[in-house]
Amino acid sequence: MPDPDPSSAITSADARAQALAAAAAVAVTPTSTVDFVSQGRVLILGPGTAALTAAGRLCTTLQVVVLASGPAAVPVPAGVTLLYREQRRLTLDGQLGGFFATLDANGRSFDLGERIDAQRPVFDLVLDLGDEPAFRREWGPLGYYRPLDAEALEAALAELPDLCGEFEKPKFFAYDASICAHGQAGLDGCRRCIEACPAEAIESLLDRVRVNPNLCQGGGACASACPSGAIVYRYPPAADTLLRLRKLLTTYRRAAGGERPVLVFMDEHAGIDPLAWPGRVLPVLLAETASAGMDLWLGVLAYGAAAVRVLRAPDLAPKLERALDEQLGFARAILAGLGWPAEALGWLAVDGDPLTGAEMPPMPAAGYAGSEAKRERLWAAIDHLHAHAPQPAEVLALPQGAPFGQILVNPETCTLCMACVSVCAPKALADGGEEPKLRFVEAACVQCGLCETACPEHAIERETRLLVPFEQRRRQRTLHEDQPHHCPQCGKAFATQSMIRTITGRLAHHPMFAGDGLRRLLLCEDCRVRDLYRSEGLGQRPGP
């Protein structure tokens, strides 16, 4: 639909109000929930006096256990259990309703929870007043409080009594192990999600990862950084968010007479009023800023946004900031490679002006719908930006580590053993069926490195780049092929000629393969056994 006559446009602020209301009316898929049960047993850690003073504030509503790191100058409140840590090392694990505390000293350890209650050896809540935090994660688990000043302590003491009962939170993610490039056959591959999680809720299980839903707090960087889309954000799903953004942009442009807005992706709890910005600035309020990545940023630019800013809140966790910074670097390199202004996408300081900085030149707005598959959303945005690019280059150079690229195969050393194919989770690599060929689809490659690690001949290396044209990147091409080796006795094709050359070359001087041993390597498995039986005087072994 063409943009209306600008003379009929309303003010930018009114257009923004209409756009925000229209976007909010778009239904999104609800996510499931994670349940917690707390019976109100709180463990207080820290110096004796401070810990017992806090215990006195809580003991009327909660069951309080104090593990003191030093003597106390105040009496023990009624009903409070006091233990001394002495020189023991404390290990704390768990989350709201299920904290486990272990004390270790001189090679011996005991479960603190069992000493308090052998039937239910857990703590529901933890108030940490110690000099060193019990958890060194950027985000401590739910139910763990570590106030760093008097104001924060008062807030914690006011909130803790309410954390007794049944609670729930959204399950922020979904995980598809079948396309995860974390590992295969015991080999290490992608670790982006693990490195991006400030709650340390993701752990490696060799060939896949496991996300602890109780520890996950919805940071979202795992999904933004995941190159294959194995981990997706569900609060709400990115495809639904993209539909809302499309509605936001089309409604604004229609109401504002074709004016193109600037979008600011921001945490809904950032503590600033986005409506104080000029009317042409549209806030995209997210549960967490890092839950949006390249697929959404490039998508809204394709839908007609003039620019995209990502609000850098002062309390943004370092792991989230690093993940976002990396994703911004990849996306900006794509824009620059196509001739668009890279500065149309970037960070915005809390006190910054969203309208200061580069903007995209006008282009027709994309019309594609949101997809559940992350790579499809990314490619749809890139295809549109390429179709209208000032410099429609076919191959773009990208920063090292970008999840796009090709693999290069050394034909002199590759034996077509297909070890690389067996570990390729996104199915970018495939064999040639009945023919000794190694095939590759560049659009599917996420540059995880598993193929390179799995290759016994070290014949593979990766090249980060972006092959843009649709047909070229989706076309299956042959990376290497060879002639089959046929068994000289029965004619069966059972290996490639390069594989036979490699094996015989390596074993030519090995004493076990002296005489007929080397010749037998040229035979298929059945003829090899028959030949061995004849040479040992055992007669002809029956065929299969």
N, C-alpha and C positions, 0 to 999 in steps of 0.2 A: 504494500500500500504506500503511495507517495506521501511525503510529509505535507501537512496542511500549510496553508498560506501563513507566513510568519505574522502577518498583520492581525490574525485571529488568536495569536498565542496569549496565554495568561502569564502571570509573573512566574519566575523560576521557582520561588518558594511554594506557590500553589501547585505548580507542576510536580515538584518534588513530593508534596503531600499526597497527590493523586497516585504517583508512581509507587510510593512506599505502601500505600493502602492496597493497591492492586497486587503488588508482589506478596504482601502478607496474606492475601486471600487465596493464593495458590496452595492447594493441599500438598502436604509432604507425607512420606511414608513414615509411620511411627516406628521407633526402635524398641527392642525388648529392654527389660530392666534387670538389674543385679540387686539381690536382696542382702541385707545385713540385719543381724540381731545382736543387740547389746543389752547385757544384764546389769550394767552400771558398775563394774569393777574397774577402778582406775589405778594405774601404777604411776607414782610420782617419783621422778629421778632428780637428784641434785643435792646441794649442800643441806645438812640437817635442818638448820633454822629456817631457810627459805622453803624447803619441802614441807616441813611440818606446819608452817604458817599457812601455806596453800591448802594443806590437808584439812586444817581447821575450817576453812571456808567451804569445803566440799563434803565433809563427812556426814552431814545431816541428810544428804540426798543420795550419796554414792558410797559404795564400799571401797575404802581407800587403803592402799598398801604403799608405804614409803620405802624406797631403797636409797638410803642416805650415803653420800660420799664423805661425810665428815660429821663431827659432833653437833648436837643441837643445843641451843641456849633457851629453848622454849619447851614446855611440857608436851607430852604426846596426847593429842586430843582423844577423847573417848571413842572407842570403836575403830581406831586407826592401828594398823599393823606396821610396826617399825622394824626394818632390817638394815644392817650396815653392809655396804659393798666391800669395804676394806680394800685389798689390792686385787680383787678379782676383776677380770675383764667381762664386760657385759655384751652379750649378743642379743639383739632384738630383731624379731621378724614378725610379719603378719600385717593386719589391718583392723579396722573397726570391727569389734566383736570377736577378734581372734588374734591377739598379740601373744607371741611366745617369747619368754625371757630366759636366757641361759647365762649362768655365771661360771667362768673358767678360772682356775688357778693351779699352777704346778701340775699341769697335766690332768687335773681332775675337774669335773664339771657337774653341776646339778641344775635341774629345771626349777626355776623360781616359782612357776605356776603350780607345779606339783606340791611344793612345800606349803603353799597356801591352801590349795584345794585339789586333792588327787582325783576327784570325780570330774572336775572341770578345770584343767590346769592352764587356763588362758586368762588374759586381761582384755577387757573390752576397749579401754582407752588408755592413753599414755600422755602425761604432762611432763615434759622434759625441761628441767631447769638447770641441767648440768653445764659445765664449762665447754664440753665437747658434745656435739649432737650424737644421739644414738643411731640416727639414720643420716648418712652423708649424701643422700639423693637430693637433686635439685627440688623435687617435690616429695615431701614425706607422705606416707599413706594416710588415708582417711582415718580419723580417730587419733592421730598423733599431733600433739600441739607442742611447739617450741617457741614460746614468746621471747622476743629479744629486748623488750623494754617494758616499762610499767604499764603503759596503755594496752599493749598486746596481752600482757598477763591478765589484766582486768577483763579484757574481752574473752579470753580463754576460760577464766573462772566463771564468767556469766553463761558461757555456752555449754560447757561440759555437763552440767546437771540435766540439760535437755536431751542429751544423747543416751537415753536409756529407753529401749523399746525396739520396734521394728522399723527399718529404713530401707529405702531403695534409691538407686541412681540409674541413669541410662546405661545401657551397654553401648559404648560409643563406636564399636568397630565390628567388622565381620572379616573372616580370614578364609581364604581358599588355598589350601596347601598344594593343590595340583598345579598351580602356576607360580608358586613361590620359588625364587632363584637363590634362596639362602644356602642350599647345599644339596648335593646328590652323591650317593655312594661314599659317604664319609668325607667328601671334599668340601672345602669352605668356599662359599660364593658371596652373595650380597649380604651386608649387615646394616643397611641404611636404617631400617626401622629400629633396630636395637640401639644404634648410636644416637637416634633422634629422640628417644623417650626420656623425658625428665623424671618420670616416676619409676623408671627401671622396671616396668611391668612386662617387658618382653625378654624372653630367654631363648637360647639356642637349644634345639633338640636334634642336633646333627643335620638331618636332611630337611628340617623345617623349623619353624619357630613356634613358640607358645606364648600367647598373650594372656596374662592373668587378669580376668575381668574385675576382680576385687581391687587390684592395684591400679588399673587403668583409670585415669582421670580426664580422658578426652583431649589431650594435648593436640592430637591430630597430625603432628609432624610425621608420624609413622606412615600414614596414608599418603600425605603429600610427597614424601620422599620415596615411597615404594615404586620401583620402576615398572613393575608388571601389573600392578593393581591387585596383588594377592591380599593386601590389607586395604580395606576401604573404610571410610568414615561413614557412620550411620546416624549422625545426630545434627541435621538430617543427612540422607544420602547426597553425595555430590551431584548426581544427576538431577535430583529435585531442586537442589540449590541453583543449578544452572538454569533450570526452567524458571525459577523465581527471578533470577537476574535478567533473563531475557524479557520477562514481563515488566520488570522494573524499567529497563531501558526503552522498550517500545512505548510504554505508557508515557514516560517522561518526554520522549522526542515528539510524540503525537500532541501532547498537551502544550509543550513549549515551542511549537512551531518549527520543529526540526533541529533545535539546539542540541548539541551533543554534551552530555554531562561527564563529570569526573567522578569516578567511583573510589571510595575509601574503604578498604577491607579492614575491619577493626574488631577487637574483643568487645563484646556487649557490656563488659564490666570495666571498661577502660577508665571510667570516671570523668569523661568529658562529654559535653553536650554537642552532638554532631549537627543539631539544627541551628547552632550558632554560626556554622559555616555558611557561605553564600548559597543561594538556592540551587545553583548549578552543581553543587557537590552532593552526591548521593551516598549515604553511609550504607555499608553492607555489614550488618551486625552479626557476628559469629560467636558461638560458644567459646571458641579459641581461635585466635588469628591464624595459627599454623595449620588449621584444618583445611585451608584453601591453598592450592598450589598452582602449578603451571597450567593445568587444564582449565581452571576457572579464570585465572588472570588473562590468558590468551583468548579464552572463550568470550569474555565480555568485550575485549578489544575487537574481536571479530563481529560481535553483535552491535558495535557502533559506539562504544565508550570512547571519549576523547583521550582519557588517560586513566591509569590505575595506580593508586597509592596504597601502600601497606603501612598501617600505623605501627610505629615502633614504641610500644608502651614501656615505661621505665622498669616495670616488674616482669618483663618478658624473660622467661627462663633461658639461660645461655644455650642449651641444646636446641630449643625451639628457634632461637634467633639464628644459630648457625645453619640449621636446616633450611629456614626461609631464605637466608642470604645465598645459600648455594642454589636453591631453586630460582631465585631472582636472577642470579648470574646466568643460568642456563637459558631462561626465557628471554632475557635481554640480548643474549648472543643470537638467538633466533631472530628477534626483531631486527637487530642491526644487520644481520646477514641478508635479510630481505629488503634492506633499504629503509625500514621504518625507524623512527627515532627511539633508540633504546631507553632514553630518559623518560619516555611516556609511561614506563613501568618502574616503580622504585619505592624506596622507603619514604615515610612521612614522619617527621618528629611530632611529638605531642603539641608543641607550640608552633608547628610549621603551618604554612599556607598551602592548602591542597591545589590552589590554582596557579601556584608558582612552579614553573618547570615546563618541559616539553609536552606537546600533545600530538596525537596522531593526525595526519592529514585525513580529510574526509574520504570515505569509501562506502560502497553499498554494504548495508548490514546483512550479516549471515542469517540464514533461515533454518539451519539444522536444529534438530531437537537434542535434548540431553540424552546421553547413553549411560547405561550402567557400567560399561567397560571404560576404565580410565584411558587406556591407549587410544580407544576410538574417539573419546572426547578431545584428546590432545591432537590427534591427526586431523580431525574435522576443523579445529581452529587453525592449525598450521596450513591446511589446504586452502582455507579461505584467505588467510593473510598472504599466502603465496600467489593466489589467483589475482590479487589486486596490488601486488607488491610494486613499489617504485623500482626495485632491482630484483626481479624474480630469478635469483640464482638457483641452480639445481642442487648443488652440494654446499653445505654450510660448515665452516669450522666451528667447533664448540669447545668449551673448557673441558679439561680432563675430568673424567668422572661423570660426564653427562650420560644419561641412559639411552643413547642412540649411537649407532655406529655399525661397522662391519667387522668381520674377522678376515684375516689374511692367512693363507695356507701355503707353506713351503712345499712345492711339488717334489723337491728332491728328497725330502725326509718323510713326508706323509705316506703311510702305508694303507690308508683307508681302513683302519681297524674299527672305526666307528665308535670309539670310546667317547668322543665328543658328542655324538648324536645321543648316546644313552644318558647323558647328564644334562641335556639342554631342556630345562623346564618349560620355557616359552615356545618350544618347538620351532625355533628359528633354523635349526639344522635338521637335515633328514638324509637318509641314505638313498641310493638310486634304485631300490627294489632289487630286481634281478641283475642290474648292472652295477659294476664297481664305481660308484660316483658319490661325491659329497655335495649335497645341495644346501642352499641357504636362502632365506627370505629376510631381507634387511629390516623390514618394518617390524618384525617380531623380536629382533635382538635388543636386549636390555643391557648389554655390556657387563654382565655379572662376572665373567671370567672363569666360569666353571669349565668350559670347553678347553680353555688354555691350560688350566690346571690338570685336567684329566688326560691330556695328550701325552702318551708315553714317549713320543719322539720329539717333543717340544717344537712341533711344526706349526703351531698356531700363535698368532699375536692379534691383539685387538687394535682397532683404529676408531677413535671417537670422531663422529661426524654426523651430519643430518642429510640424508638423501631425500630430497623433498618431493619430486614428481611422483604422483600417486601410482602409476603403472610400474615405474622402475622399482620403487621400494617394496611393492607387493609381489613382484615377479620372482619366482623361484629360479635362481641361477646356479650353475655348477661351479663350485670352487676348485674341485680337483677330480680327475677321473683317471682310470688306469685300465690296462688290458687284463682280463682274467687269466689266471694260471690254471691250466688243465692238467689233471693227473696223467702222466705219461702212460699209465697202464689201462685205465678205464675211461679216460677222457673227461671225467667229472671236473667242473670248475668249482674250486673250493677256497681259493685265495686270490689275491692280486699278485701281479708279477713283482711289484715293488716290495710287497711283504715277503715274498719268497727270497728276493735278493737280499733284503735286510737280514732275514733270519740266517740264511746260509753264510752270508758274509761275517756275521758275528760269531757263528759257531764253527767256522771252517777249521780252526786250529784247536778246538776243544777236544780232549782225548776221548770223551764219550761218543763223539760223532766221527771218529776215525773210520776209515773203510766204508762199509755200506751205510753207516749211520747217517752221513750227510746226504746220500742219495735218497734215503727213505723220506727225508724232509720234503722231497718233491712229490711224494705220493699223497693221495687223499687218506683220510683216517682208516678207511676199510682196507684199501690196498696195502697200507703201511703195516697193518696187523697181519694180513695174509703173508706178506713178504717176510716178516719177522718169524712166523711159524715155519715157513719153508726153510729159512736159513738155520733154524734151530733143530731141523730134522723132525719136526712134529707133524709133518704132513699138511695137507691143505685144510685150512680152517673153513668150515661152512660159511657161506655168505649170509648176510642178514636176512 
